[in-house]
Amino acid sequence: MVESFNSLMQALGYPTYVAQGGDIGSFLSRLLGHTYPESCRAVLVNMLLAPEPTFTKSPSAWFKWRTASQLFYTKVEMDQLSRIECFSRKETGYQVPLTYI
């Protein structure tokens, strides 16, 4: 799909361009910038997902992520994590997995 976007921009006379993507477009925009860095000079995204930390790459981040206890997070951070989890479960519309319906 990113090949089509890049070809379209070239055909429209834009040898260089920037890409903006939201939701699933975030993934496509990042892939476009990664695949065609000589043409896609910058990307702007609103959905950035990071992989879970692994023990071998970052033991301290992995331990903090796995425990998520008040030992490592402040009450404010724990409240925010709870709000994010609730929002993800109840307020994401079309993104809600079928298991929640």
C-alpha positions as CSV (number, residue, x, y, z in Angstrom):
1,M,0.0,0.0,0.0
2,V,2.8,2.5,0.8
3,E,4.2,1.9,-2.7
4,S,0.9,3.2,-4.1
5,F,1.0,6.3,-1.9
6,N,4.6,7.1,-2.9
7,S,3.9,6.5,-6.6
8,L,0.8,8.8,-6.3
9,M,2.9,11.6,-4.8
10,Q,5.5,11.2,-7.5
11,A,2.9,11.1,-10.3
12,L,1.3,14.3,-8.8
13,G,4.7,16.0,-9.2
14,Y,5.9,15.9,-5.6
15,P,9.4,14.5,-5.5
16,T,9.5,15.1,-1.7
17,Y,6.5,15.3,0.7
18,V,5.4,14.8,4.3
19,A,2.9,12.4,5.6
20,Q,0.3,12.7,8.4
21,G,-1.6,9.8,9.8
22,G,-4.1,9.1,12.6
23,D,-5.1,5.7,13.9
24,I,-4.2,3.1,11.3
25,G,-2.8,5.9,9.2
26,S,-0.1,6.3,11.8
27,F,1.3,2.9,10.9
28,L,1.1,3.6,7.2
29,S,2.8,7.0,7.6
30,R,5.6,5.6,9.6
31,L,6.1,2.8,7.1
32,L,6.1,5.4,4.3
33,G,8.7,7.4,5.9
34,H,10.8,4.4,6.7
35,T,10.5,2.8,3.2
36,Y,10.9,6.1,1.2
37,P,13.1,8.4,3.3
38,E,14.4,10.2,0.2
39,S,10.8,11.2,-0.7
40,C,8.9,11.2,2.5
41,R,10.9,13.8,4.5
42,A,8.8,13.8,7.7
43,V,5.8,12.1,9.3
44,L,3.3,13.3,11.9
45,V,1.3,10.7,13.8
46,N,-1.1,10.7,16.7
47,M,-0.9,7.0,17.6
48,L,2.4,5.8,18.8
49,L,2.6,2.3,20.2
50,A,5.7,1.0,21.9
51,P,6.4,-2.7,22.4
52,E,6.4,-4.1,25.9
53,P,9.9,-4.0,27.4
54,T,11.8,-7.2,27.5
55,F,14.0,-8.4,30.3
56,T,17.0,-8.9,28.1
57,K,16.9,-5.4,26.6
58,S,16.0,-3.4,29.7
59,P,15.6,-5.4,32.9
60,S,14.7,-2.3,35.0
61,A,11.9,-1.2,32.5
62,W,10.7,-4.8,32.3
63,F,10.5,-5.1,36.1
64,K,8.8,-1.8,36.5
65,W,6.3,-2.6,33.7
66,R,5.6,-6.1,35.1
67,T,5.1,-5.0,38.7
68,A,3.3,-1.6,38.1
69,S,3.2,-1.3,41.9
70,Q,3.0,1.8,44.0
71,L,6.6,1.1,44.9
72,F,7.5,2.4,41.4
73,Y,4.6,4.6,40.4
74,T,3.1,7.6,42.3
75,K,-0.6,7.6,43.1
76,V,-1.2,10.1,40.3
77,E,0.6,7.8,37.8
78,M,-1.4,4.8,39.0
79,D,-4.7,6.8,38.7
80,Q,-3.7,7.8,35.2
81,L,-2.9,4.2,34.2
82,S,-6.3,3.2,35.6
83,R,-8.0,5.9,33.5
84,I,-6.1,4.8,30.4
85,E,-7.1,1.2,30.9
86,C,-10.7,2.2,31.4
87,F,-10.8,4.5,28.4
88,S,-9.2,1.7,26.2
89,R,-11.8,-0.7,27.4
90,K,-14.9,1.4,27.1
91,E,-14.3,4.5,25.0
92,T,-12.5,3.6,21.9
93,G,-15.4,3.0,19.5
94,Y,-14.4,0.9,16.5
95,Q,-11.2,-0.1,18.1
96,V,-12.9,-2.2,20.8
97,P,-12.0,-5.9,20.5
98,L,-15.0,-8.2,20.0
99,T,-14.3,-9.7,23.4
100,Y,-15.6,-6.5,25.0
101,I,-18.9,-6.4,23.0
